[in-house]
């Protein structure tokens, strides 16, 4: 059905909001709110850097995540200089895996599909988080936006997939829980499966995913 199935990582396989547990320790009663701000700023910074002028040096996803954390600390921690940034960043490398992820990935692998990660995460970041999450050795390759010094939704990031698998974009399927990622892939000719865990409406921007489900199990049923 597809030459390759591509998986976003953060928010799709790993629960980015599980960092709230670490944040709650430092911002009592504000962990969920802080986790949301951290994620929003993380994505905002990737978009800014994808559009940066050539003279602005590139920063990888880990670096931008730390910048987002520092902003979050300034917002919720005010003048507290004793919050351990390194410890929270270490927790970010141990995000919870969505409960159905391993089983579904094993199923898809058993059907002999080519499977790859297509992520903003840089290679070292992905390597560590996969070792901590039970996702190690689930994929044929990890395609990182870091290799083209940019971020989704820039076209050259999505082109990594068709280039690697030597196929047309529409022979690839991107699986993502991030609707902006779904739109970016769709605009670049890739088929899409949107994981709509929260049952939220689609953004009315003239693009609809090819498939939609409430979890990765919906993908298993399609395949």
C-alpha positions as CSV (number, residue, x, y, z in Angstrom):
1,X,0.0,0.0,0.0
2,X,2.9,2.3,0.8
3,X,6.7,2.2,0.0
4,X,7.4,3.6,3.5
5,X,5.6,4.6,6.7
6,X,7.0,7.7,8.4
7,X,6.5,8.5,12.1
8,X,6.7,11.8,13.8
9,X,8.1,11.3,17.3
10,X,7.2,14.1,19.7
11,X,3.5,14.1,20.4
12,X,2.9,11.1,18.2
13,X,5.0,8.2,19.8
14,X,6.1,10.1,22.9
15,X,3.8,12.1,25.1
16,X,5.4,15.6,25.3
17,X,3.1,16.6,28.1
18,X,4.4,13.9,30.4
19,X,7.2,16.4,31.2
20,X,4.6,18.0,33.4
21,X,5.6,15.5,36.2
22,X,9.1,17.0,36.3
23,X,7.8,20.6,36.0
24,X,5.2,20.1,38.7
25,X,8.0,19.5,41.3
26,X,9.3,23.1,40.6
27,X,6.0,24.8,39.8
28,X,3.4,23.2,42.2
29,X,-0.1,23.3,40.7
30,X,1.3,24.6,37.4
31,X,2.9,21.5,35.9
32,X,0.3,21.0,33.1
33,X,0.3,24.7,32.2
34,X,4.1,24.8,32.2
35,X,4.3,21.7,30.0
36,X,1.9,23.3,27.5
37,X,3.9,26.5,27.4
38,X,7.2,24.6,26.9
39,X,5.7,22.7,24.0
40,X,4.2,25.8,22.4
41,X,7.5,27.7,22.6
42,X,9.5,24.7,21.4
43,X,7.4,24.6,18.2
44,X,7.4,28.4,17.8
45,X,11.2,28.4,17.9
46,X,11.5,25.7,15.3
47,X,9.3,27.7,12.9
48,X,11.4,30.8,13.5
49,X,14.6,29.0,12.8
50,X,13.2,27.4,9.7
51,X,12.6,30.9,8.4
52,X,15.8,32.4,9.7
53,X,18.1,34.5,7.4
54,X,21.2,32.7,6.2
55,X,23.5,34.7,8.5
56,X,21.7,33.4,11.6
57,X,23.4,30.3,13.0
58,X,21.5,27.1,13.1
59,X,20.4,25.6,16.5
60,X,19.3,22.0,16.8
61,X,16.1,20.7,18.3
62,X,17.7,20.0,21.7
63,X,19.1,23.5,21.9
64,X,15.7,25.1,21.0
65,X,14.0,22.8,23.5
66,X,16.3,24.1,26.2
67,X,15.6,27.7,25.1
68,X,11.8,26.9,25.4
69,X,12.4,25.5,28.9
70,X,14.4,28.6,29.9
71,X,11.4,30.8,28.8
72,X,9.0,28.5,30.7
73,X,11.1,28.9,33.9
74,X,11.2,32.7,33.5
75,X,7.4,32.6,33.2
76,X,6.5,30.3,36.1
77,X,9.7,30.5,38.2
78,X,10.0,34.3,38.1
79,X,13.4,35.1,39.7
80,X,14.1,31.6,40.9
81,X,17.6,30.8,39.8
82,X,17.8,27.5,41.5
83,X,15.6,25.5,39.1
84,X,17.9,22.7,37.6
85,X,17.6,23.1,33.8
86,X,19.9,20.1,33.2
87,X,17.7,17.8,35.3
88,X,14.5,18.8,33.5
89,X,16.2,18.4,30.1
90,X,17.3,15.0,31.2
91,X,13.6,14.2,32.0
92,X,12.7,15.3,28.5
93,X,14.8,12.5,27.2
94,X,12.6,10.1,29.2
95,X,9.2,11.1,28.0
96,X,6.4,8.5,28.4
97,X,5.7,6.4,25.3
98,X,2.0,6.2,24.4
99,X,0.7,2.8,25.6
100,X,-0.2,1.3,22.2
101,X,3.0,2.4,20.4
102,X,5.2,-0.6,20.8
103,X,2.5,-3.1,20.0
104,X,1.4,-1.3,16.9
105,X,5.0,-0.7,15.6
106,X,5.7,-4.4,16.1
107,X,2.6,-5.3,14.1
108,X,3.5,-2.9,11.2
109,X,7.1,-4.3,11.2
110,X,5.7,-7.8,11.0
111,X,4.0,-6.8,7.7
112,X,7.4,-5.9,6.2
113,X,6.7,-2.2,5.7
114,X,9.7,0.1,5.4
115,X,9.5,2.2,8.6
116,X,11.2,5.4,9.4
117,X,11.2,8.3,11.9
118,X,10.8,11.7,10.3
119,X,11.5,14.1,13.2
120,X,12.7,17.6,14.1
121,X,14.8,15.8,16.8
122,X,18.5,15.6,16.1
123,X,20.1,12.2,15.8
124,X,21.7,12.2,19.3
125,X,18.5,13.3,20.9
126,X,16.5,10.6,19.1
127,X,19.1,7.9,19.9
128,X,18.9,8.6,23.6
129,X,15.1,9.0,23.8
130,X,14.6,5.7,21.9
131,X,16.9,3.9,24.2
132,X,14.8,5.1,27.1
133,X,11.4,4.5,25.6
134,X,11.4,1.0,24.3
135,X,11.4,2.2,20.7
136,X,14.9,1.2,19.9
137,X,15.3,-1.0,16.8
138,X,11.7,-0.4,15.7
139,X,12.7,1.6,12.6
140,X,14.8,1.0,9.5
141,X,16.2,4.5,9.8
142,X,15.8,7.9,11.5
143,X,15.4,10.9,9.2
144,X,16.2,14.0,11.1
145,X,15.5,17.6,10.1
146,X,18.9,18.3,11.6
147,X,20.5,16.8,8.5
148,X,19.2,19.7,6.4
149,X,19.7,22.2,9.2
150,X,16.0,23.1,9.3
151,X,12.7,22.0,10.8
152,X,9.2,21.0,9.7
153,X,7.3,22.2,7.9
154,X,10.0,23.3,5.4
155,X,9.7,21.2,2.2
156,X,13.3,19.9,2.3
157,X,12.6,18.1,5.6
158,X,9.7,16.1,4.0
159,X,11.8,15.5,0.9
160,X,14.2,13.4,3.0
161,X,11.7,10.5,3.0
162,X,11.2,10.2,-0.8
163,X,14.9,10.7,-1.4
164,X,15.9,8.0,1.1
165,X,13.4,5.4,-0.1
166,X,13.8,6.4,-3.7
167,X,10.0,6.8,-4.3
168,X,7.4,9.4,-5.0
169,X,6.2,11.5,-2.1
170,X,2.7,10.0,-2.3
171,X,4.1,6.5,-1.9
172,X,5.0,7.5,1.7
173,X,2.5,7.8,4.6
174,X,3.3,10.2,7.5
175,X,1.8,9.4,10.9
176,X,1.5,12.4,13.2
177,X,-0.6,13.7,16.0
178,X,0.5,17.3,15.1
179,X,-2.0,18.7,12.6
180,X,0.5,21.3,11.4
181,X,2.8,18.4,10.6
182,X,0.0,16.7,8.8
183,X,-0.6,19.8,6.7
184,X,3.1,20.2,6.0
185,X,3.4,16.7,4.7
186,X,0.2,16.8,2.7
187,X,1.2,20.1,1.1
188,X,4.4,18.3,0.0
189,X,2.6,15.4,-1.6
190,X,2.9,12.8,1.2
191,X,-0.1,10.7,2.3
192,X,-1.1,11.4,5.9
193,X,-2.6,9.7,8.9
194,X,-3.7,12.1,11.7
195,X,-3.8,10.8,15.3
196,X,-6.5,12.9,16.8
197,X,-6.2,11.8,20.5
198,X,-8.2,14.7,21.9
199,X,-11.0,14.7,19.3
200,X,-10.3,18.3,18.3
201,X,-11.6,19.8,15.0
202,X,-9.3,20.0,12.0
203,X,-7.7,23.4,11.2
204,X,-9.8,24.9,8.3
205,X,-6.9,25.5,6.0
206,X,-8.0,23.7,2.9
207,X,-6.3,20.3,3.6
208,X,-7.7,17.1,5.1
209,X,-5.7,14.1,6.1
210,X,-6.1,10.9,4.1
211,X,-6.8,8.9,7.2
212,X,-7.7,9.8,10.8
213,X,-7.9,7.8,14.1
214,X,-7.9,8.3,17.8
215,X,-4.7,6.4,18.4
216,X,-2.0,4.4,16.6
217,X,-4.4,1.5,16.7
218,X,-6.4,3.2,14.0
219,X,-3.3,2.9,11.8
220,X,-3.0,-0.8,12.4
221,X,-6.6,-1.3,11.3
222,X,-6.0,0.6,8.0
223,X,-2.9,-1.5,7.2
